[in-house]
Amino acid sequence: MKRLSVCMIVKDEEELLPRCLDSLKGLADEIVIVDTGSIDRTKEIAGQYTDLIFNYTWIDDFAAARNESLRHATGKWILVMDADEYLSAEDYPKWNEFLDNEQPVHHLAYTLPIINFTGDKEYQDEITTSPVTRLFPNYKGIHFERPIHEQLTLGSEGELFHKKLDLNIYHTGYQNQRVSEKNKHERNMLIFNQMKSQSKMSEYDWFTLGNQYRYAKDEQQALECYEKALKGASSKVVWYPHCLVGLITLYYKQNQLHESWQWTESKLSKYKEYSEYYSIKGVHYETLGFFEEAIACYTTAIEIAETRARKNQEIWLVDPMYSFDMPVQQLIEIYFRMNNNQQAIYWLSKMLNKNNKNPRILLKLAEWLSFNDTPESVHHLLNQIYDQKNDTEMLLLYKVALALGKKELIKAYSPFMRDEKQYTNSDQVRLAVIQQNKEKWESYTSLSFQKDEDSQLYRWVQTLLGALIWGDCQPLEKIERLLENGQLSGLNDLMIQFISKDCIPEDRLVLENYSHELFLISKQLFILEQYELFDKFVKIFETSSLVNQLANYFYSVNLLDLAMNYYSILLSRQELDFNSLENLGFYHAVQNFEEEAVEFMTAAIQKEPGARHLYRFLIQYSKPENKTYYVERFKEEFPQFSSISFVKQFIDEKIIT
C-alpha cells in the first residue's frame, strides 16, 4: 500500500499550484486533484505531477468536493491541502518519522498548525497560526461535512478525536492580493448566507464566519460572530482559544478595553500555562501607562515560552508571535520610552539573534550603536550575529552600513559585494555621496529613474544630498521631469531655488507642508557628518515641526545634549509638540525631577487628551491636591476605563492615600 495520498480540490490555481506540488515531491506517494472548473492552465500544470486528475461540477459545497477527492485516494494516510499551501523540505524528517512509525486508529485524526502569511506584500507578512485537522488514516470512514470550512467526521460511526502534531503547513491564500484575485470573500459569503437562511450555523460556523468578516475588515460583524461562537462552545474544542483571542484583539482595536480586559481575565486566564495570556495582559497594562506591570507580563510570557521549549512542549496556544516577537518588541518600545537604553539595546540584540534577517531591527540596533560606540565594536558585534560566509547576510549588512552612511562599516563589508547586480542605481548614488565622489555621483544620477514611489523618495534624497554638498543643481533639473510625486516635485523646485539662488519662500507655512522630507534631508546631512551644511540647512528651513522631529530623533539615538539644545529652543518658543513633551516628561522622571516631569506630561495631554498612557503617570506623581483633578480628566476622557479592575484599584489607592 502507498504511504501518503495528498488530496486537493482546485480551480484556476496556475499561479501557486507549482509551488504546492513541488513541495510535495519528496513526500507524497500519490496526488489526487479534483478540479471544479478551471479555465486557466491549472489542469495542464497538475498533469506534470500526477495522472489522478478528476473533473467535478461545483455545487457550493466544499465538503462534497473534498469527499470526491478522498474517494480516489489509495494511500495508508491522507493529507488534505489547498493550492495556496505548501510544505517545507526542512520538515520532511518529522513528516517521515510520523508516517513511518504512527499506527492508524479509526477514530483519530491529526490537527496541524497552518502558518498563515496575511500581509500586504510577501516580504512584509503578518504571520498567524491556526489549527486545522488535515491528516488522517484512509479507509476508516473519516469524511468531511459542512459546506464551508468543512470539518472531518466519522458520522454515525462515533466521535472523531483530534490529536495535535507539530507538522507545519504554510498558507498564503489570504494575502490581500490573493483575496482580490480569487474573490474568496464573495464566494465564501454566498455559502455562509445560504447556511444562515437554512439555520444550519454551528458554533464552529460562527467562528469561521467571524474569521471571514475579519479578513474583510468588517470588525463589528466579526465581533458579533465570535461572541455567538463562544456562547455555546466548549473550551475544549481546538478552535476555542483562537476565537477567544480574536475577540479580545478586536475589542482592543476598537478601544473597548473594558470588554477586552474582562474576556482576558475571565476566559483567557484559564490558559496561564501559555504566553498568550501574559502578552495580551501586558498590552492592556502598557496601553494605560502601567509600564512596570507590563514589563513583568512580557518577561513572564518570554520565560514561559522558553521553559516550554526546553521541555519540548508545544510553545504557543494560538500564535507564535505572543511567545517572543510581540513581548520583546513591546519591551524595546517601553524601555526606549522610559530612557532605559541599556535594556532596550539588550532586547534588540536578543531579537536580532533570534531572527537576523529582520532589516528593521538590524537597522535600529546598528543605528543606535553607531552613535554610542566605536565602529570597531559595532563591527565586532555584527560579526558575532552574522555569518561572513553567507552572501545574503553580508549583503544585508552592507545595505545597512550604506543606510547608516558609516564609511568604516561600508569598507568592512564591501569585499563581499562581488556582483554589480547587487547594487541598485540608488545605492550607487548613495555610495558616491558617502565617498565624496562627485564624478561617480554625476554618472549614476544620469541613469534611469525608477517610478516606484518609495524608491523615488530614496533616490531623490540621495541626488539632493550631492546637489547640496557640491552646489550642483543639474541632476535635480534632470530628475524634475521624472518625478510623479507632486509633493516631491514642488520640493525639488524649492531646493533648486535654494541651491542656485540661496532663497526660499517667505511663507513659512509652505515649509511646514514639507516637514517630513525636510527632516529626512537634515537627518541625512547629520549622518553623513556634513555638520556645517546641516546647521545651515536647518537654520534656513527651520520650522517648528522640523526642529521637533530633529530633537526627538537625537533623543531616540541617545544624543541627549543635542536633543536638549533643540528642546530648549522649542520650550522658549512654546513650540514643543506632543512627542517632545512626552520625551521630556519621561526624561525628567528618570532623573527624579518629578515636578518638572508632571509639568511636561500635563502639557502633553493638553495637546492630546486621548493619550491614555499618561494619566497613570500624572495620578501617580502629581501633588495630592491635584490627583482628583487628573482622575476626573481620565474618567471624562475614558468613562469605561476607570471600571477596569487594575485601573480602579490604582485610582482608589491614590485617592485614599
Salt bridges, closest charged atoms under 4 A:
GLU13 OE1 - ARG178 NH2 3.15
GLU13 OE2 - LYS182 NZ 2.12
GLU15 OE1 - ARG178 NH1 3.38
ASP22 OD1 - LYS25 NZ 3.44
GLU30 OE1 - LYS2 NZ 3.19
GLU44 OE2 - ARG41 NH2 3.35
GLU68 OE2 - ARG71 NH2 2.92
GLU68 OE2 - HIS72 NE2 3.02
ASP82 OD1 - ARG66 NH2 2.56
ASP82 OD2 - ARG134 NH2 3.77
ASP84 OD1 - HIS171 NE2 3.80
ASP84 OD2 - LYS184 NZ 2.68
GLU85 OE2 - ARG134 NH2 2.89
ASP100 OD1 - ARG3 NH1 2.78
GLU102 OE2 - LYS163 NZ 3.80
GLU150 OE2 - ARG66 NE 2.78
ASP166 OD2 - LYS94 NZ 3.57
GLU181 OE1 - ARG178 NH1 3.57
ASP205 OD2 - ARG146 NH2 2.34
GLU219 OE2 - LYS253 NZ 2.72
GLU265 OE2 - LYS281 NZ 3.96
GLU293 OE2 - ARG616 NH2 3.77
GLU314 OE1 - LYS164 NZ 3.41
ASP325 OD1 - LYS354 NZ 3.52
GLU367 OE2 - LYS523 NZ 3.79
ASP391 OD1 - ARG418 NH1 3.36
GLU393 OE2 - LYS357 NZ 3.31
ASP427 OD2 - LYS399 NZ 2.25
GLU442 OE2 - LYS438 NZ 3.92
GLU484 OE2 - LYS451 NZ 3.76
GLU542 OE2 - ARG573 NH1 2.23
GLU582 OE2 - ARG337 NE 3.52
GLU582 OE2 - HIS613 NE2 2.43
ASP652 OD2 - LYS648 NZ 3.16
